Every structure is written in structure tokens, then in C-alpha cells.
Amino acid sequence: MTATGTRVQTARGADCALRSFGDPADPAVLYFHSALGSVGDEEFLAALAGLGYRVLAPEMPGYGSSTGEGLLEDMLDFTLHGWDVADALGLDELVLIGHSMGGMLAAEMAALCPGRVKALVLVAPVGLWRDDRPVVDLFSLLPFQFAEVLFADQASGAALLTGGVDFDDLDALSEFFIANARRLGTAGKILFPIPDRRLSKRLYRVRCPVLVVWGDQDRYIDPSYAEEWTSRITGASAIRLAGAGHMVPFERAAELGQAVREFLAGS
């Protein structure tokens, strides 16, 4: 199943690319991507749509062709942007899914407006912090280290992240680094210097069913953080997917889709 590409404009003025998967008549799921952007998540989103959901995946300002990153300065701005996107799409009560940075955003949205979220799926989310197991600093990594930290299969990860860029082509190399700097510049507003914006103090407000999913080979955020999340959200459950690193939607697309379907069917 391929995505339909459109755009969504928020009341505040952000203009974001939007990928839509599935039948518009199916129950809506709003998905937020990681700090890397939408790279590698399409198979998972298509699989989820094939299981009977209409998946809407907006691209954050500062990523790809989406604009309006100057409107986002802090965690509240990002959270309100998420709800502005939902409003622009005409979504009221909805299912939220977020991966990594997108998980942090989805959790903040559920804490801010708990009555609007029917279910919440957090895939290896950032947002909590343990001094004894610190999250890796993405902003200190050299380009070749991203695949080592984020993927269980580092060779596949490196191929995905470079996207076929010919690094002997100086123009292509320049475009790659500029786009990467723009993405991380946006993400840095809520992830730098550490990805902790005191979300832990607000998680008590989340009252919908919550599933936390983690890859058991995650080298970016230790998988033990799954229990940190479930201990702070009443009734939340967690599962780990074997052989997956941090990029679970890419490395375990079908398994993740099935896990989400089973969770939503029981919610």
C-alpha cells in the first residue's frame, strides 16, 4: 500500500507535508515520527493501514518540505502544534502513535488533552531521564555513528540513512548535511542538551490505554526505560521486540503493526 501525499496547514501557520495510508472510512490513527524524520517508517504505516486503520502521518516543521519551525520554541509549542494538526484534519477522539521524539510529543498531547485520546502507543519514546542510564546524545554523534546507535542491523541502517546519496558528489553531500542540520535544529529545541522536559510530572494525567514498545537491542535508549514509562502511567503495558534496535518501525514493521492491532482491539 502506497501513501497519498497532501499537505496540512495549522491555524498558527505551519505548513506540513502529510502522508495518508488506508481507507478514509477506517478509524483514524495520527502518527508522529522520530528526530530522524519519516525515514524508514512507511512499511509499518502501510502494514497498519492494511490491518484496518486510516493512518495520518504529518511531517514536523523543519523536516523535508514542511515549514513553520520558527513557530516552535519549546515543548508546549510542539504539543500545541500536534493538536493544531489534529484540529486541521478534523480529528476529535483519536489514537496517537509516536516513535522516539514523536512518542514524547504524543505523550505530551495525551497529558495535555486526556479526553481526546482513545489510545496511545509509544514506540521507544524519549522524554524520561535516568542518571544511571543516560540517553545517548544524538547531537554529539558523527554521521557514521547514527547507524551504530539506532539500528540492530547497522549495515541496513547506514544504507537507509544515506538514502543512496553519492558522497563523491559534493552538491549532493551538501544538500544531505543541510537537510540533516535543519532536522536536528528543530529536534534540538526539545531534545538538547538532554531529552527531558519534565514530562514525568505530567504523565499522571494520561488516562487512556497505553502500550509501550521497545526493541531489545536499542543502543540509543536502554530498553529498561519501557518499565520506567509503565511505572508512571496507570494501566500501561509494555512489550519488547526481539532483534530490533531503536528504529523499531523499520526493523520490525510487520510485528509492530500486529502488536498495535492487538492492543487497539483490546482497548
Secondary structure, DSSP 4 states (H G I P E B T S, - for coil): -PPEEEEEE-TTS-EEEEEEES-TTSPEEEEE-BTTBSTT-HHHHHHHHHTT-EEEEEPPTTSTT-B-GGG--SHHHHHHHHHHHHHHTT-SSEEEEEETHHHHHHHHHHHHSGGGEEEEEEES------TTSPPP-GGG--TTHHHHHH-SSHHHHHHHHHTT--TT-HHHHHHHHHHHHHHHHHHHHHHSSSS-SSGGGTGGG--S-EEEEEETT-SSS-TTHHHHHHHHSTT-EEEEETT--S-HHHHTHHHHHHHHHHHHHT-
